[in-house]
Amino acid sequence: MSTPIIEMHGIVKTYFEGRPNELEILHGIDLVVQPGEFVSIVGESGSGKSTLMNLIGALDRPTRGSYRLDGVDVSGASSRQLSDIRNRKIGFVFQNFNLIGRSNAQKNVELPLLYAGVPPRERAKRAKSLLELVGMQDRARHRPAELSGGQKQRVAIARALACDAPLLLADEPTGALDTATSRSVMDLFHTLHREQGKTILLITHNPQLAAETDRVITLIDGRITREEKGGGRVD
């Protein structure tokens, strides 16, 4: 049995612990994701999706419980350790793209490689290859303001792939896009999953998109209430 990409047991997240306004958001989450899976987490606003995403993405620490990311225990990691873990283990795709406005598409894709200490020539070669992979090679010199929403998200996906992290964490990646553009971005995720074997965790409020994944996990009031098999992409 391979090592799970995500292995959470008894995860509790509490804010203002020990104070009169103490608030427990997650109440004992158990979640295991294996390499190569395409899993979605769905839930209404206030269900705890964002809190869970922050923990999975090593952007925050659980109050209680254990979390191993690709075999590495992150439950008690320091801020510096969490930063290093994020850089090596996770490629992030956000709803609002998070691109650097003053940099063109290629430089945005190169950014994680710059932080990783990759030499300039190798960075440029890798970025060009990834932009080609997501169909953006002809927009390499364009800045974000010169790109459509769908094009920005494709650049963001290329950037998320730059360091070849084992997990692609997509937080509402189609939330700011129209229906047709959302479809093209979701199709790109399917291609990365099918042809490159990427492990993808999709956090979404859209049940139709979630149903296309291997497994759909429903979160209500900080608890996993249902887990079911998805139907995959149907053309």
C-alpha positions as CSV (number, residue, x, y, z in Angstrom):
1,M,0.0,0.0,0.0
2,S,1.4,3.4,-1.0
3,T,1.7,6.2,1.5
4,P,-1.4,8.5,1.4
5,I,-1.0,12.0,0.2
6,I,-3.4,13.2,2.9
7,E,-3.9,11.4,6.1
8,M,-6.0,13.2,8.8
9,H,-7.3,11.6,12.0
10,G,-9.4,13.3,14.6
11,I,-8.7,16.9,13.3
12,V,-10.3,19.6,15.5
13,K,-9.8,23.3,14.8
14,T,-10.8,25.7,17.5
15,Y,-10.4,29.5,17.5
16,F,-10.1,31.6,20.7
17,E,-9.4,28.4,22.6
18,G,-9.9,28.8,26.4
19,R,-11.7,32.2,26.0
20,P,-15.4,33.0,26.5
21,N,-15.8,33.3,22.7
22,E,-14.2,29.9,22.0
23,L,-15.4,28.6,18.7
24,E,-14.8,25.0,17.4
25,I,-15.1,24.9,13.6
26,L,-14.0,21.4,12.7
27,H,-15.1,18.5,15.0
28,G,-13.0,15.4,14.5
29,I,-12.2,15.2,10.7
30,D,-10.9,11.9,9.4
31,L,-9.7,12.1,5.8
32,V,-7.4,9.9,3.7
33,V,-6.5,10.6,0.0
34,Q,-4.4,8.2,-1.9
35,P,-1.9,9.1,-4.7
36,G,-3.6,9.6,-8.0
37,E,-7.1,10.3,-6.7
38,F,-9.3,13.1,-7.8
39,V,-11.4,14.0,-4.7
40,S,-13.8,16.8,-4.2
41,I,-15.0,18.4,-0.9
42,V,-18.4,20.1,-1.1
43,G,-20.3,22.2,1.5
44,E,-22.3,25.3,1.9
45,S,-20.9,28.6,3.2
46,G,-20.0,28.1,6.9
47,S,-19.6,24.4,6.6
48,G,-15.9,24.6,7.4
49,K,-14.5,24.1,3.9
50,S,-12.2,27.1,4.1
51,T,-10.8,26.1,7.5
52,L,-10.2,22.5,6.3
53,M,-8.6,23.8,3.1
54,N,-6.2,25.9,5.2
55,L,-5.2,22.9,7.3
56,I,-4.8,20.6,4.3
57,G,-2.7,23.3,2.6
58,A,-0.4,23.7,5.6
59,L,-1.6,27.3,5.9
60,D,-2.7,26.7,9.5
61,R,-2.3,24.1,12.2
62,P,-5.0,21.9,13.8
63,T,-5.9,22.4,17.4
64,R,-6.0,18.6,17.9
65,G,-5.5,15.5,15.8
66,S,-2.9,14.3,13.5
67,Y,-2.1,15.2,9.9
68,R,0.5,13.6,7.6
69,L,1.0,15.2,4.2
70,D,2.8,12.8,1.8
71,G,4.2,11.0,4.8
72,V,5.3,14.1,6.6
73,D,3.8,15.0,10.0
74,V,2.7,18.6,9.8
75,S,0.5,18.7,12.9
76,G,3.2,20.4,15.1
77,A,5.4,22.0,12.4
78,S,6.8,25.5,12.9
79,S,5.9,28.3,10.6
80,R,9.2,27.9,8.7
81,Q,8.6,24.2,8.4
82,L,5.1,24.7,7.1
83,S,6.4,27.1,4.5
84,D,8.9,24.6,3.3
85,I,6.3,21.8,3.2
86,R,3.9,24.0,1.2
87,N,6.6,24.7,-1.4
88,R,7.6,21.1,-1.8
89,K,4.3,19.3,-1.4
90,I,1.4,21.4,-2.7
91,G,0.5,23.3,-5.9
92,F,-2.2,25.8,-5.1
93,V,-5.0,27.0,-7.5
94,F,-7.2,29.8,-6.1
95,Q,-10.5,31.3,-7.2
96,N,-8.9,34.7,-7.6
97,F,-5.8,33.4,-9.4
98,N,-3.3,35.2,-7.2
99,L,-1.0,36.2,-10.1
100,I,1.6,38.9,-9.9
101,G,0.2,41.8,-11.9
102,R,3.5,43.4,-12.9
103,S,4.9,40.0,-14.2
104,N,4.0,38.3,-17.4
105,A,2.6,34.8,-17.6
106,Q,6.0,33.1,-17.9
107,K,7.5,35.0,-15.0
108,N,4.4,34.1,-12.9
109,V,5.0,30.4,-13.7
110,E,8.7,30.7,-12.9
111,L,8.1,32.2,-9.4
112,P,7.9,28.9,-7.4
113,L,11.0,27.8,-9.2
114,L,12.8,31.0,-8.3
115,Y,11.9,30.4,-4.6
116,A,13.2,26.8,-5.0
117,G,16.6,28.0,-6.2
118,V,16.3,26.7,-9.8
119,P,18.7,28.3,-12.2
120,P,17.2,30.9,-14.7
121,R,17.7,28.9,-17.8
122,E,16.1,25.8,-16.3
123,R,13.2,28.0,-14.9
124,A,12.5,29.4,-18.3
125,K,12.5,26.1,-20.0
126,R,10.2,24.5,-17.4
127,A,7.8,27.5,-17.5
128,K,7.5,27.4,-21.3
129,S,6.8,23.7,-21.2
130,L,4.0,24.1,-18.6
131,L,2.4,27.0,-20.5
132,E,2.3,24.8,-23.5
133,L,0.8,22.0,-21.4
134,V,-2.1,24.3,-20.4
135,G,-2.5,25.9,-23.9
136,M,-1.0,29.3,-23.0
137,Q,2.3,29.2,-24.9
138,D,1.1,32.1,-27.1
139,R,0.4,34.3,-24.1
140,A,3.7,33.8,-22.3
141,R,4.6,37.5,-22.6
142,H,1.2,38.8,-21.6
143,R,0.5,40.3,-18.1
144,P,-2.5,39.2,-16.1
145,A,-4.4,42.4,-17.0
146,E,-4.2,41.3,-20.7
147,L,-5.7,37.9,-20.0
148,S,-9.2,36.6,-19.7
149,G,-10.4,34.9,-16.5
150,G,-9.9,31.5,-18.0
151,Q,-6.5,32.3,-19.3
152,K,-5.4,33.6,-15.9
153,Q,-6.6,30.4,-14.3
154,R,-4.6,28.3,-16.8
155,V,-1.5,30.3,-16.0
156,A,-2.2,29.7,-12.3
157,I,-2.5,26.0,-12.9
158,A,0.8,26.0,-14.8
159,R,2.3,27.8,-11.8
160,A,0.9,25.2,-9.4
161,L,2.6,22.5,-11.5
162,A,6.0,24.2,-11.6
163,C,7.7,22.3,-8.7
164,D,6.0,19.0,-9.5
165,A,4.4,18.8,-6.1
166,P,2.5,15.6,-5.3
167,L,-0.8,17.4,-4.5
168,L,-2.8,19.9,-6.5
169,L,-5.1,21.8,-4.2
170,A,-7.8,23.7,-6.0
171,D,-9.9,26.0,-3.9
172,E,-13.1,27.1,-5.8
173,P,-11.0,27.3,-9.1
174,T,-14.0,27.9,-11.3
175,G,-15.9,30.2,-8.8
176,A,-15.0,33.5,-10.7
177,L,-15.6,32.0,-14.2
178,D,-18.6,31.8,-16.5
179,T,-20.0,28.4,-17.3
180,A,-18.1,27.7,-20.6
181,T,-14.8,28.8,-19.1
182,S,-15.4,26.7,-16.0
183,R,-16.0,23.8,-18.3
184,S,-12.6,24.3,-20.0
185,V,-10.7,24.7,-16.7
186,M,-12.4,21.5,-15.3
187,D,-11.5,19.6,-18.4
188,L,-7.9,20.7,-17.9
189,F,-8.0,19.2,-14.4
190,H,-9.3,16.0,-15.8
191,T,-6.5,15.9,-18.4
192,L,-3.9,16.4,-15.7
193,H,-5.5,13.7,-13.6
194,R,-5.9,11.2,-16.4
195,E,-2.7,11.8,-18.4
196,Q,-0.2,12.9,-15.7
197,G,-1.6,11.0,-12.8
198,K,-1.9,14.1,-10.7
199,T,-3.5,13.9,-7.2
200,I,-6.2,16.6,-7.1
201,L,-8.3,17.9,-4.2
202,L,-11.1,20.1,-5.5
203,I,-12.9,22.3,-2.9
204,T,-16.1,23.6,-4.5
205,H,-19.7,24.6,-3.8
206,N,-20.7,23.2,-7.3
207,P,-22.2,19.7,-6.9
208,Q,-22.2,19.1,-10.7
209,L,-18.4,19.6,-10.9
210,A,-17.9,17.6,-7.7
211,A,-19.8,14.7,-9.2
212,E,-17.2,14.4,-11.9
213,T,-14.5,13.4,-9.4
214,D,-13.6,10.0,-8.1
215,R,-14.9,10.7,-4.7
216,V,-17.2,13.3,-3.3
217,I,-17.0,14.3,0.4
218,T,-19.7,16.4,1.9
219,L,-18.9,18.7,4.9
220,I,-21.8,20.1,7.1
221,D,-21.2,22.1,10.2
222,G,-17.5,21.1,10.5
223,R,-18.2,17.3,10.1
224,I,-17.9,14.9,7.2
225,T,-21.5,13.7,6.8
226,R,-21.3,11.8,3.6
227,E,-18.8,10.2,1.3
228,E,-19.8,8.8,-2.1
229,K,-18.3,7.7,-5.3
230,G,-18.3,10.3,-8.1
231,G,-19.3,9.5,-11.6
232,G,-16.2,10.9,-13.4
233,R,-16.3,13.1,-16.5
234,V,-19.1,12.3,-18.9
235,D,-18.8,13.8,-22.4
